[in-house]
Amino acid sequence: MRSPDPLRNGVDNNRSPSAPRFHSTVAEHKLRRFNSLILVFRLTSFSFSLASSVFMLTTSRTSDSPHWHHYDTFRFVVAANAIVAVYSLFEMCASVWEISRGATLFPEVLQVWFDFGHDQVFAYLLLSASAAGTAMARTLKDMDTCTVSNSFCVQSDIAISLGYAAFLFLGFTSLLSGFRLVCFIINGSRFHL
């Protein structure tokens, strides 16, 4: 004998698993605004990390000045910022896809964990590279390298500062992706709407 309750074992037999959830226009507007905010933070993080890499790569203009690739720490700064720039570019494309199509690039559960995990890892990578670059820049100033080639030191300081700014905006993005992850764990959806 069948139970009159349509929700047997927590499954709704009347609703197909592929049927989309109902969202009101207000919820859709909030969702689009939230995704746009994430896109702006990712764009800003991309811009700062790319600018940091470019500034560090162009520090040596003459043959007698120091070169960034002679220092392991500055190579780490360039590599970390370049990796974050590529990652941010990929995530910007994924955000544009989500805003325009209304669906995630990967399955939803994979997307929220991917975004949060990678945002965390790359934010810490940027922070460690910028901190190491700061220590090296301070060491170079103590060794009188900056008196011989002041432009090298100024540009490396600018590159390191841009790396810190990229870390800051990637940290904001990480907070938002963490919010999406918590909402997904609690509600089964990326948003609390």
Salt bridges, closest charged atoms under 4 A:
ASP72 OD1 - ARG75 NH2 1.80
GLU91 OE1 - ARG42 NH2 3.71
GLU98 OE1 - ARG180 NH2 3.36
GLU98 OE2 - ARG190 NH1 2.13
GLU108 OE2 - ARG190 NE 2.94
ASP119 OD1 - ARG42 NH1 3.02
ASP157 OD2 - LYS141 NZ 2.83
